[in-house]
Amino acid sequence: MDWFLELATAEKIYFIIAMVASIFLVIQIIIMLFSLGGGDIDMDGGLSGPDTIDDTDGGLSFFTIKGLTAFFALGGWCGFAAQTALGSNIWAPILIAIATGTVALLGVGFAMRGIAKLQCSGNIVKKNLIGTVATVYVSIPEKRSGRGKITLTAQGSFMEIDAMTDEGERIPVDSTVEIVDYSDDFAVVKKV
């Protein structure tokens, strides 16, 4: 511990900032690895995570706890190294610490935006199913007098959907149909 007491005041400040931020960074990494936290706390106190991403602006703020922790950790260590190397010059280490911390903050922000773009809700977009060809799994009664089932692969997944038809005759199993409309919970199909 004698080496710490021999440090200049500026070096001690950088070292303490870097150590505290690095400990928080390690804790955040452990939490992320073991999925103990689903979101990230923004500076305004709200939560942002996979369920609250806004696609209009990229979805994530740069000023999150993760970003600020990276700012102080990298900025603190680079400021400490610069202060140790440059000695009495106080402004150069401050500028180096701010610059490297800003790079870390932006790097974490862009990384989080990239990760957020990889997420998929898994919801079916009903409008995109119109015009899709499917196979009848359970026969479909004529003139919407009952429901049958169709199977198809759309939007990256295999699905089974309830179906009705406006045609005058029953559509038998294994027939090929096209989705012409999608109601609340069923597709309207016609025979191809």
Backbone as a printed PyTorch tensor [residue, N CA C, xyz], in Angstrom:
tensor([[[  0.8260,  -1.1950,   0.0000],
         [  0.0000,   0.0000,   0.0000],
         [  0.8680,   1.2550,   0.0000]],

        [[  2.1700,   1.0750,   0.1800],
         [  3.0700,   2.2310,   0.1660],
         [  3.1080,   2.8920,  -1.1990]],

        [[  2.9850,   2.0840,  -2.2620],
         [  3.0310,   2.6530,  -3.6040],
         [  1.8800,   3.6290,  -3.8260]],

        [[  0.6930,   3.3560,  -3.2330],
         [ -0.4420,   4.2410,  -3.3930],
         [ -0.1940,   5.5690,  -2.6910]],

        [[  0.4230,   5.5240,  -1.5220],
         [  0.7020,   6.7520,  -0.7820],
         [  1.7480,   7.6070,  -1.4750]],

        [[  2.5960,   6.9780,  -2.2820],
         [  3.6240,   7.7190,  -2.9950],
         [  3.1050,   8.3900,  -4.2610]],

        [[  1.9070,   8.0550,  -4.6780],
         [  1.3410,   8.6560,  -5.8870],
         [  0.9890,  10.1180,  -5.6470]],

        [[  1.0210,  10.9080,  -6.7340],
         [  0.5860,  12.3060,  -6.6520],
         [ -0.9310,  12.3300,  -6.4780]],

        [[ -1.4600,  13.4630,  -6.0600],
         [ -2.9030,  13.5870,  -5.8160],
         [ -3.7170,  13.2760,  -7.0720]],

        [[ -3.3020,  13.8010,  -8.2200],
         [ -4.0250,  13.5450,  -9.4680],
         [ -4.0010,  12.0560,  -9.8090]],

        [[ -2.8670,  11.3940,  -9.5890],
         [ -2.7690,   9.9580,  -9.8540],
         [ -3.6980,   9.1660,  -8.9360]],

        [[ -3.7800,   9.5760,  -7.6750],
         [ -4.6890,   8.9070,  -6.7380],
         [ -6.1400,   9.0490,  -7.1850]],

        [[ -6.5150,  10.2550,  -7.6570],
         [ -7.8940,  10.4960,  -8.1070],
         [ -8.2230,   9.6080,  -9.3020]],

        [[ -7.3190,   9.6080, -10.3080],
         [ -7.5410,   8.7570, -11.4820],
         [ -7.6310,   7.2810, -11.0850]],

        [[ -6.7560,   6.8550, -10.1940],
         [ -6.7230,   5.4470,  -9.7830],
         [ -8.0240,   5.0520,  -9.0790]],

        [[ -8.4990,   5.8890,  -8.1800],
         [ -9.7380,   5.5860,  -7.4430],
         [-10.9300,   5.5420,  -8.4070]],

        [[-11.0100,   6.5340,  -9.3140],
         [-12.0990,   6.5360, -10.3000],
         [-12.0460,   5.2740, -11.1490]],

        [[-10.8480,   4.9240, -11.6200],
         [-10.6940,   3.7510, -12.4830],
         [-11.0410,   2.4630, -11.7400]],

        [[-10.6140,   2.3300, -10.5000],
         [-10.8950,   1.1050,  -9.7370],
         [-12.3850,   0.9400,  -9.4510]],

        [[-13.0260,   2.0010,  -8.9980],
         [-14.4570,   1.9260,  -8.6920],
         [-15.2520,   1.6040,  -9.9640]],

        [[-14.9530,   2.2970, -11.0610],
         [-15.6650,   2.0560, -12.3190],
         [-15.3850,   0.6500, -12.8410]],

        [[-14.1660,   0.1680, -12.6910],
         [-13.8300,  -1.1830, -13.1620],
         [-14.5720,  -2.2450, -12.3600]],

        [[-14.7060,  -2.0330, -11.0700],
         [-15.4600,  -2.9780, -10.2360],
         [-16.9210,  -3.0070, -10.6830]],

        [[-17.5100,  -1.8220, -10.9150],
         [-18.8910,  -1.7770, -11.4060],
         [-19.0060,  -2.4220, -12.7780]],

        [[-18.0010,  -2.2450, -13.6210],
         [-18.0120,  -2.8500, -14.9480],
         [-17.9840,  -4.3730, -14.8600]],

        [[-17.1550,  -4.9140, -13.9750],
         [-17.0980,  -6.3620, -13.7800],
         [-18.4300,  -6.8810, -13.2390]],

        [[-19.0300,  -6.1650, -12.3200],
         [-20.3340,  -6.5600, -11.7740],
         [-21.3860,  -6.5680, -12.8860]],

        [[-21.3840,  -5.5420, -13.7440],
         [-22.3350,  -5.4980, -14.8540],
         [-22.1360,  -6.6590, -15.8160]],

        [[-20.8950,  -7.0020, -16.1000],
         [-20.6110,  -8.1200, -16.9930],
         [-21.1170,  -9.4300, -16.3910]],

        [[-20.8920,  -9.6200, -15.1030],
         [-21.3730, -10.8300, -14.4290],
         [-22.9020, -10.8870, -14.4670]],

        [[-23.5430,  -9.7650, -14.2190],
         [-25.0070,  -9.7160, -14.2700],
         [-25.5050, -10.0460, -15.6690]],

        [[-24.8480,  -9.4980, -16.6910],
         [-25.2650,  -9.7780, -18.0720],
         [-25.0330, -11.2390, -18.4300]],

        [[-23.9030, -11.8170, -17.9990],
         [-23.5990, -13.2050, -18.3260],
         [-24.5920, -14.1770, -17.7120]],

        [[-25.0390, -13.8830, -16.5210],
         [-25.9650, -14.7770, -15.8380],
         [-27.4090, -14.3000, -15.9440]],

        [[-27.6510, -13.3200, -16.8140],
         [-29.0020, -12.8110, -17.1070],
         [-29.7560, -12.4070, -15.8560]],

        [[-29.0720, -11.7610, -14.9530],
         [-29.7360, -11.3150, -13.7290],
         [-30.4590,  -9.9940, -13.9260]],

        [[-30.1410,  -9.2720, -15.0000],
         [-30.7950,  -8.0000, -15.2800],
         [-31.1860,  -7.9420, -16.7340]],

        [[-32.4300,  -7.5650, -17.0030],
         [-32.8970,  -7.5370, -18.3750],
         [-32.7540,  -6.1990, -19.0440]],

        [[-32.6160,  -5.1510, -18.2950],
         [-32.5820,  -3.8290, -18.9030],
         [-31.3900,  -3.0360, -18.4560]],

        [[-31.4340,  -1.7690, -18.7660],
         [-30.3660,  -0.8540, -18.4000],
         [-31.0300,   0.4090, -17.9000]],

        [[-30.5340,   0.9890, -16.8550],
         [-31.1650,   2.1660, -16.2750],
         [-30.6430,   3.3940, -16.9940]],

        [[-31.5650,   4.2110, -17.5310],
         [-31.1830,   5.4500, -18.1940],
         [-30.9880,   6.5400, -17.1590]],

        [[-30.4110,   7.6460, -17.6020],
         [-30.1560,   8.7540, -16.6920],
         [-31.4420,   9.3820, -16.1690]],

        [[-32.5490,   9.2610, -16.9180],
         [-33.7960,   9.8400, -16.4460],
         [-34.5300,   8.9250, -15.4640]],

        [[-33.9360,   7.7690, -15.1550],
         [-34.5210,   6.8760, -14.1760],
         [-35.4370,   5.8280, -14.7750]],

        [[-35.7210,   5.9130, -16.0690],
         [-36.5780,   4.9310, -16.7130],
         [-35.7840,   3.6960, -17.0760]],

        [[-36.4910,   2.6690, -17.4580],
         [-35.8300,   1.4410, -17.8720],
         [-35.8650,   1.3330, -19.3790]],

        [[-34.7830,   0.8750, -19.9490],
         [-34.7950,   0.5500, -21.3660],
         [-34.2560,  -0.8470, -21.5040]],

        [[-34.8830,  -1.6290, -22.2890],
         [-34.4710,  -2.9980, -22.5200],
         [-35.1280,  -3.4870, -23.7830]],

        [[-35.1330,  -4.7690, -24.0000],
         [-35.6950,  -5.2900, -25.2250],
         [-37.1620,  -4.9270, -25.4420]],

        [[-37.9300,  -4.7560, -24.3770],
         [-39.3470,  -4.4900, -24.5370],
         [-39.6700,  -3.0240, -24.7580]],

        [[-38.7050,  -2.1280, -24.5320],
         [-38.9950,  -0.7110, -24.6210],
         [-38.1820,  -0.0150, -25.6940]],

        [[-37.6920,  -0.7380, -26.6640],
         [-36.8630,  -0.1370, -27.6950],
         [-37.7370,   0.6290, -28.6740]],

        [[-37.3650,   1.8580, -28.9420],
         [-38.0720,   2.7040, -29.8810],
         [-37.3030,   2.6910, -31.1940]],

        [[-37.8920,   2.1360, -32.2490],
         [-37.1900,   1.9750, -33.5180],
         [-37.0130,   3.2790, -34.2770]],

        [[-37.6310,   4.3720, -33.8540],
         [-37.5520,   5.6030, -34.6140],
         [-36.1940,   6.2750, -34.5000]],

        [[-35.5140,   6.1500, -33.3740],
         [-34.2240,   6.8280, -33.2230],
         [-33.0820,   5.8640, -32.9550]],

        [[-33.2480,   4.6120, -33.2510],
         [-32.1950,   3.6520, -32.9690],
         [-32.4270,   2.9770, -31.6410]],

        [[-33.2320,   3.5860, -30.7570],
         [-33.7130,   2.8930, -29.6050],
         [-32.9870,   3.0650, -28.3020]],

        [[-31.7470,   3.4480, -28.3080],
         [-31.0350,   3.4830, -27.0440],
         [-30.3080,   4.7970, -26.8610]],

        [[-30.2670,   5.2390, -25.6310],
         [-29.5140,   6.4300, -25.2840],
         [-28.0600,   6.0550, -25.0460]],

        [[-27.1560,   6.9810, -25.3440],
         [-25.7410,   6.7310, -25.0770],
         [-25.4430,   6.8660, -23.5870]],

        [[-26.2320,   7.6580, -22.8760],
         [-25.9570,   7.9300, -21.4690],
         [-26.6880,   6.9390, -20.5720]],

        [[-26.2120,   5.7160, -20.5790],
         [-26.7490,   4.6660, -19.7390],
         [-25.7080,   4.3440, -18.6640]],

        [[-26.0880,   3.5330, -17.7180],
         [-25.1540,   3.1300, -16.6700],
         [-23.9640,   2.3870, -17.2770]],

        [[-24.2370,   1.5060, -18.2370],
         [-23.1360,   0.7740, -18.8910],
         [-22.1850,   1.7340, -19.5890]],

        [[-22.7380,   2.6990, -20.3310],
         [-21.9090,   3.6580, -21.0490],
         [-21.0890,   4.5360, -20.1110]],

        [[-21.7210,   5.0230, -19.0590],
         [-21.0030,   5.8830, -18.1100],
         [-19.9500,   5.1040, -17.3260]],

        [[-20.2430,   3.8520, -17.0170],
         [-19.2500,   3.0250, -16.3400],
         [-18.0330,   2.8120, -17.2290]],

        [[-18.2700,   2.5460, -18.5110],
         [-17.1620,   2.3840, -19.4620],
         [-16.3890,   3.6930, -19.6020]],

        [[-17.1010,   4.8180, -19.6160],
         [-16.4500,   6.1350, -19.7050],
         [-15.4780,   6.3280, -18.5410]],

        [[-15.9460,   6.1010, -17.3280],
         [-15.0960,   6.3270, -16.1580],
         [-13.9910,   5.2730, -16.0230]],

        [[-14.2820,   4.0220, -16.3950],
         [-13.2480,   2.9790, -16.2890],
         [-12.1100,   3.2460, -17.2700]],

        [[-12.4240,   3.3850, -18.5470],
         [-11.3600,   3.6050, -19.5340],
         [-10.7260,   4.9790, -19.3650]],

        [[-11.5520,   5.9760, -19.1340],
         [-11.0070,   7.3240, -18.9150],
         [-10.1200,   7.3850, -17.6820]],

        [[-10.5160,   6.7070, -16.6200],
         [ -9.7120,   6.6940, -15.3940],
         [ -8.3730,   6.0140, -15.5930]],

        [[ -8.3750,   4.8430, -16.2390],
         [ -7.1130,   4.1340, -16.4530],
         [ -6.2010,   4.8870, -17.4130]],

        [[ -6.7530,   5.4520, -18.4760],
         [ -5.9200,   6.2170, -19.4180],
         [ -5.4220,   7.5120, -18.7810]],

        [[ -6.2560,   8.1450, -17.9830],
         [ -5.8210,   9.3480, -17.2610],
         [ -4.7310,   9.0230, -16.2590]],

        [[ -4.8690,   7.9010, -15.5570],
         [ -3.8420,   7.4710, -14.6060],
         [ -2.5170,   7.2050, -15.3180]],

        [[ -2.5830,   6.4880, -16.4530],
         [ -1.3630,   6.1800, -17.2030],
         [ -0.7240,   7.4470, -17.7530]],

        [[ -1.5440,   8.3580, -18.2770],
         [ -1.0080,   9.6070, -18.8260],
         [ -0.4190,  10.4730, -17.7220]],

        [[ -1.0680,  10.5410, -16.5790],
         [ -0.5560,  11.3530, -15.4660],
         [  0.7580,  10.7780, -14.9580]],

        [[  0.8560,   9.4680, -14.8890],
         [  2.0920,   8.8270, -14.4500],
         [  3.2200,   9.0960, -15.4430]],

        [[  2.9080,   9.0470, -16.7350],
         [  3.9360,   9.2420, -17.7680],
         [  4.3370,  10.6970, -17.9170]],

        [[  3.3630,  11.6120, -17.8070],
         [  3.6430,  13.0220, -18.0680],
         [  4.0370,  13.8030, -16.8150]],

        [[  3.8020,  13.2570, -15.6560],
         [  4.2430,  13.9000, -14.4210],
         [  3.4800,  15.1620, -14.0830]],

        [[  4.1300,  16.3220, -14.1880],
         [  3.5620,  17.5760, -13.6930],
         [  2.5020,  18.1830, -14.6110]],

        [[  2.4400,  17.7710, -15.8490],
         [  1.4360,  18.2960, -16.7620],
         [  0.0710,  17.7520, -16.3570]],

        [[ -0.8760,  18.6450, -16.0030],
         [ -2.1710,  18.1900, -15.5150],
         [ -3.2510,  18.2080, -16.5950]],

        [[ -3.1340,  19.0870, -17.6000],
         [ -4.1950,  19.2220, -18.5900],
         [ -4.1700,  18.1200, -19.6430]],

        [[ -3.0120,  17.6720, -20.0410],
         [ -2.9360,  16.6040, -21.0530],
         [ -3.5960,  15.3140, -20.5540]],

        [[ -3.3320,  14.8610, -19.3350],
         [ -4.0210,  13.6560, -18.8490],
         [ -5.5400,  13.8240, -18.7470]],

        [[ -5.9850,  15.0300, -18.3930],
         [ -7.4300,  15.2830, -18.3230],
         [ -8.0420,  15.1460, -19.7120]],

        [[ -7.4070,  15.7520, -20.7240],
         [ -7.9190,  15.6640, -22.0900],
         [ -7.8720,  14.2290, -22.6110]],

        [[ -6.7970,  13.5150, -22.2840],
         [ -6.6900,  12.1130, -22.6970],
         [ -7.7740,  11.2740, -22.0320]],

        [[ -8.0080,  11.5000, -20.7490],
         [ -9.0410,  10.7520, -20.0260],
         [-10.4250,  11.0290, -20.5960]],

        [[-10.7230,  12.2850, -20.8850],
         [-12.0290,  12.6350, -21.4480],
         [-12.1870,  12.0410, -22.8490]],

        [[-11.1410,  12.1320, -23.6620],
         [-11.2140,  11.6080, -25.0280],
         [-11.4010,  10.0950, -25.0340]],

        [[-10.6170,   9.3800, -24.2650],
         [-10.7410,   7.9130, -24.2610],
         [-12.0460,   7.4700, -23.5940]],

        [[-12.4760,   8.1820, -22.5820],
         [-13.7600,   7.8730, -21.9580],
         [-14.9190,   8.0910, -22.9180]],

        [[-14.8390,   9.1580, -23.7110],
         [-15.8760,   9.4280, -24.7020],
         [-15.9110,   8.3360, -25.7650]],

        [[-14.7450,   7.8830, -26.1960],
         [-14.6820,   6.7820, -27.1630],
         [-15.3380,   5.5320, -26.5650]],

        [[-15.0710,   5.2410, -25.3050],
         [-15.6790,   4.0810, -24.6490],
         [-17.1930,   4.2440, -24.5500]],

        [[-17.6550,   5.4330, -24.1840],
         [-19.0840,   5.7130, -24.0740],
         [-19.7780,   5.5060, -25.4160]],

        [[-19.2020,   6.0690, -26.4750],
         [-19.7870,   5.9200, -27.8060],
         [-19.7110,   4.4680, -28.2810]],

        [[-18.6080,   3.7940, -27.9860],
         [-18.4720,   2.3890, -28.3730],
         [-19.5320,   1.5160, -27.7350]],

        [[-19.7820,   1.7120, -26.4560],
         [-20.8230,   0.9410, -25.7610],
         [-22.2010,   1.2900, -26.3310]],

        [[-22.4390,   2.5740, -26.5980],
         [-23.7280,   2.9940, -27.1520],
         [-24.0010,   2.3730, -28.5100]],

        [[-23.0000,   2.4150, -29.3950],
         [-23.1820,   1.8210, -30.7230],
         [-23.2930,   0.3010, -30.6370]],

        [[-22.5590,  -0.3180, -29.7280],
         [-22.6590,  -1.7710, -29.5510],
         [-24.0640,  -2.1520, -29.0760]],

        [[-24.6230,  -1.4000, -28.1400],
         [-25.9700,  -1.6860, -27.6420],
         [-27.0130,  -1.4760, -28.7340]],

        [[-26.8290,  -0.4550, -29.5770],
         [-27.7510,  -0.2500, -30.7000],
         [-27.6680,  -1.4130, -31.6720]],

        [[-26.4560,  -1.8820, -31.9420],
         [-26.2900,  -3.0200, -32.8390],
         [-26.9390,  -4.2680, -32.2940]],

        [[-26.7940,  -4.4960, -31.0000],
         [-27.4170,  -5.6560, -30.3640],
         [-28.9370,  -5.5290, -30.4110]],

        [[-29.4440,  -4.3270, -30.1840],
         [-30.8950,  -4.1210, -30.1990],
         [-31.4830,  -4.3900, -31.5810]],

        [[-30.7300,  -4.0980, -32.6330],
         [-31.2270,  -4.3480, -33.9860],
         [-31.3050,  -5.8360, -34.2920]],

        [[-30.5750,  -6.6490, -33.5610],
         [-30.6020,  -8.0910, -33.7830],
         [-31.8220,  -8.7530, -33.1600]],

        [[-32.5220,  -8.0360, -32.3010],
         [-33.6530,  -8.6220, -31.6030],
         [-34.8690,  -8.7030, -32.5140]],

        [[-35.6750,  -9.7120, -32.3040],
         [-36.8930,  -9.9340, -33.0720],
         [-38.0180, -10.2190, -32.0830]],

        [[-39.1540,  -9.5950, -32.2840],
         [-40.2630,  -9.7860, -31.3490],
         [-40.9310, -11.1460, -31.5170]],

        [[-40.8640, -11.7240, -32.7110],
         [-41.5000, -13.0090, -32.9360],
         [-42.9870, -12.9180, -33.2200]],

        [[-43.5240, -11.7150, -33.2470],
         [-44.9450, -11.5370, -33.5330],
         [-45.2070, -11.6890, -35.0240]],

        [[-46.3720, -12.2130, -35.3550],
         [-46.7720, -12.3490, -36.7520],
         [-47.3090, -11.0090, -37.2320]],

        [[-46.7920, -10.5380, -38.3620],
         [-47.3270,  -9.3330, -38.9850],
         [-48.3770,  -9.7990, -39.9820]],

        [[-49.6350,  -9.6320, -39.6130],
         [-50.7430, -10.2040, -40.3700],
         [-50.7910,  -9.6960, -41.8160]],

        [[-50.5000,  -8.4240, -42.0330],
         [-50.5620,  -7.8600, -43.3810],
         [-49.5650,  -8.5460, -44.3200]],

        [[-48.4390,  -8.9980, -43.7740],
         [-47.4190,  -9.6450, -44.6060],
         [-47.8170, -11.0480, -45.0450]],

        [[-48.8200, -11.6390, -44.4150],
         [-49.2450, -12.9800, -44.7890],
         [-50.1410, -12.9890, -46.0250]],

        [[-50.7450, -11.8590, -46.3570],
         [-51.6320, -11.7920, -47.5180],
         [-50.8120, -12.0620, -48.7790]],

        [[-51.3030, -12.9870, -49.5940],
         [-50.6070, -13.3880, -50.8120],
         [-49.7130, -14.6010, -50.6290]],

        [[-49.5550, -15.0750, -49.3960],
         [-48.7240, -16.2370, -49.1040],
         [-49.4810, -17.5180, -49.4490]],

        [[-48.7560, -18.4680, -50.0090],
         [-49.3410, -19.7630, -50.3600],
         [-49.1690, -20.7120, -49.1770]],

        [[-50.2170, -21.4910, -48.8900],
         [-50.2100, -22.4060, -47.7570],
         [-50.8320, -23.7390, -48.1580]],

        [[-50.7290, -24.7170, -47.2630],
         [-51.3130, -26.0430, -47.4810],
         [-52.3990, -26.2770, -46.4390]],

        [[-53.5240, -26.8290, -46.8890],
         [-54.6380, -27.1000, -45.9700],
         [-54.2710, -28.3040, -45.1090]],

        [[-54.3840, -28.1340, -43.7960],
         [-54.0550, -29.1700, -42.8250],
         [-55.3240, -29.8430, -42.3050]],

        [[-56.3570, -29.0270, -42.0580],
         [-57.6910, -29.5140, -41.6860],
         [-58.6430, -28.8760, -42.6900]],

        [[-59.5010, -29.6680, -43.3300],
         [-60.3580, -29.1500, -44.4120],
         [-61.1440, -27.9190, -43.9730]],

        [[-61.3570, -27.0270, -44.9400],
         [-61.9850, -25.7350, -44.6460],
         [-63.4030, -25.7350, -45.2060]],

        [[-64.4250, -25.5920, -44.3340],
         [-65.8240, -25.5820, -44.7910],
         [-66.1170, -24.3750, -45.7000]],

        [[-67.1090, -24.5410, -46.5840],
         [-67.4720, -23.5030, -47.5530],
         [-68.1450, -22.3170, -46.8830]],

        [[-68.0960, -21.1780, -47.5660],
         [-68.7920, -19.9260, -47.2150],
         [-68.6960, -19.5390, -45.7410]],

        [[-67.5360, -19.6680, -45.1860],
         [-67.2650, -19.2860, -43.7830],
         [-68.2130, -19.9700, -42.7920]],

        [[-68.6100, -21.1820, -43.0760],
         [-69.5160, -21.8970, -42.1680],
         [-68.7610, -22.6090, -41.0490]],

        [[-67.4580, -22.5880, -41.0920],
         [-66.6460, -23.1940, -40.0560],
         [-65.1710, -22.9150, -40.3340]],

        [[-64.3460, -23.3810, -39.4390],
         [-62.9170, -23.1330, -39.5870],
         [-62.1630, -24.4160, -39.8810]],

        [[-61.1260, -24.2570, -40.6920],
         [-60.1690, -25.3150, -40.9200],
         [-58.8030, -24.8020, -40.4920]],

        [[-57.7650, -25.5120, -40.9120],
         [-56.4090, -25.0670, -40.5530],
         [-55.5170, -25.1540, -41.7790]],

        [[-54.5790, -24.2130, -41.8400],
         [-53.5650, -24.2250, -42.8860],
         [-52.1920, -24.1880, -42.2380]],

        [[-51.2040, -24.7060, -42.9660],
         [-49.8200, -24.6380, -42.4890],
         [-48.9970, -23.9070, -43.5390]],

        [[-48.0210, -23.1470, -43.0860],
         [-47.1540, -22.4020, -43.9790],
         [-45.8730, -22.0040, -43.2630]],

        [[-44.9010, -21.6300, -44.0450],
         [-43.6730, -21.0640, -43.5030],
         [-43.6350, -19.6170, -43.9440]],

        [[-43.6300, -18.7120, -42.9860],
         [-43.6080, -17.2810, -43.2800],
         [-42.8980, -16.5570, -42.1460]],

        [[-42.2780, -15.4580, -42.4790],
         [-41.5920, -14.6150, -41.5040],
         [-40.5910, -15.4180, -40.6860]],

        [[-39.9610, -16.3780, -41.3460],
         [-38.8990, -17.1370, -40.7120],
         [-39.3380, -18.2670, -39.8020]],

        [[-40.6170, -18.6070, -39.7920],
         [-41.0350, -19.7010, -38.9210],
         [-42.1970, -20.4800, -39.5360]],

        [[-42.3040, -21.7420, -39.1400],
         [-43.4030, -22.6140, -39.5670],
         [-44.5800, -22.3380, -38.6470]],

        [[-45.7640, -22.1750, -39.2340],
         [-46.9260, -21.8710, -38.3990],
         [-48.1720, -22.5830, -38.8960]],

        [[-49.0880, -22.7460, -37.9840],
         [-50.4000, -23.3300, -38.2580],
         [-51.4270, -22.2700, -37.8960]],

        [[-52.3180, -21.9780, -38.8450],
         [-53.2630, -20.8680, -38.6540],
         [-54.6760, -21.3620, -38.9390]],

        [[-55.6570, -20.8930, -38.1730],
         [-57.0630, -21.1480, -38.4770],
         [-57.4000, -20.4530, -39.7890]],

        [[-58.2820, -21.0820, -40.5800],
         [-58.6220, -20.5110, -41.8770],
         [-60.0990, -20.7020, -42.2000]],

        [[-60.6330, -19.7620, -42.9790],
         [-62.0010, -19.8250, -43.5000],
         [-61.9210, -19.4570, -44.9730]],

        [[-62.9940, -19.7630, -45.7040],
         [-63.0310, -19.4140, -47.1270],
         [-64.3900, -18.8490, -47.5040]],

        [[-64.4150, -18.0460, -48.5760],
         [-65.6610, -17.5070, -49.1220],
         [-66.1410, -18.3500, -50.3110]],

        [[-65.3660, -19.3490, -50.6950],
         [-65.7190, -20.1790, -51.8460],
         [-66.9430, -21.0390, -51.5470]],

        [[-67.5980, -21.5080, -52.6050],
         [-68.8460, -22.2540, -52.4650],
         [-68.6760, -23.7230, -52.1490]],

        [[-67.4730, -24.2470, -52.1360],
         [-67.2740, -25.6600, -51.8140],
         [-66.1400, -25.8180, -50.8100]],

        [[-66.2280, -26.9320, -50.0820],
         [-65.2340, -27.2630, -49.0590],
         [-63.8660, -27.4200, -49.7210]],

        [[-62.8020, -26.9200, -49.0350],
         [-61.4350, -27.0890, -49.5350],
         [-60.8330, -28.2680, -48.7830]],

        [[-60.4670, -29.3440, -49.5030],
         [-59.9990, -30.5670, -48.8340],
         [-58.5580, -30.4570, -48.3230]],

        [[-58.1810, -31.4320, -47.4800],
         [-56.8340, -31.5310, -46.9080],
         [-55.8190, -31.6590, -48.0380]],

        [[-54.6490, -31.1010, -47.8410],
         [-53.5160, -31.1030, -48.7650],
         [-53.7230, -30.2410, -50.0030]],

        [[-54.7690, -29.4230, -50.0380],
         [-54.9550, -28.4880, -51.1470],
         [-54.0340, -27.2880, -50.9370]],

        [[-53.6590, -26.6850, -52.0360],
         [-52.8410, -25.4710, -51.9670],
         [-53.7780, -24.2760, -52.0220]],

        [[-53.6010, -23.3500, -51.0780],
         [-54.4510, -22.1610, -50.9970],
         [-53.5840, -20.9150, -50.8890]],

        [[-54.2170, -19.7850, -51.1640],
         [-53.5440, -18.4890, -51.0220],
         [-54.3150, -17.6590, -50.0090]],

        [[-53.6030, -16.9910, -49.1420],
         [-54.2440, -16.1250, -48.1410],
         [-54.6280, -14.8200, -48.8380]],

        [[-55.9200, -14.4760, -48.7990],
         [-56.4020, -13.2540, -49.4430],
         [-56.7310, -12.1570, -48.4290]],

        [[-56.9140, -12.5570, -47.1720],
         [-57.2120, -11.5760, -46.1250],
         [-56.8480, -12.2100, -44.7850]],

        [[-56.6580, -11.3810, -43.7940],
         [-56.3780, -11.8970, -42.4550],
         [-57.2480, -11.1280, -41.4810]],

        [[-58.1370, -11.8460, -40.7960],
         [-59.0290, -11.2350, -39.8190],
         [-58.3420, -11.2410, -38.4520]],

        [[-59.0920, -11.0480, -37.3980],
         [-58.5280, -10.9740, -36.0520],
         [-57.7270, -12.2120, -35.6820]],

        [[-58.3080, -13.3870, -35.9080],
         [-57.6280, -14.6080, -35.4750],
         [-57.6820, -15.7310, -36.5040]],

        [[-58.0030, -15.4050, -37.7600],
         [-58.0140, -16.4300, -38.7980],
         [-57.6950, -15.8060, -40.1540]],

        [[-57.2470, -16.6600, -41.0700],
         [-56.9460, -16.2240, -42.4390],
         [-58.1190, -16.5750, -43.3370]],

        [[-58.3700, -15.7180, -44.3160],
         [-59.3600, -16.0120, -45.3480],
         [-58.5650, -16.4580, -46.5700]],

        [[-58.8930, -17.6560, -47.0930],
         [-58.1010, -18.2450, -48.1650],
         [-58.9690, -18.5500, -49.3780]],

        [[-58.2800, -18.7290, -50.5320],
         [-58.9400, -19.2080, -51.7410],
         [-58.0660, -20.3130, -52.3270]],

        [[-58.7020, -21.2330, -53.0010],
         [-57.9930, -22.3560, -53.5910],
         [-57.1650, -21.8820, -54.7810]],

        [[-55.9450, -22.4070, -54.8920],
         [-55.0630, -22.0150, -55.9940],
         [-55.2020, -23.0020, -57.1210]]])
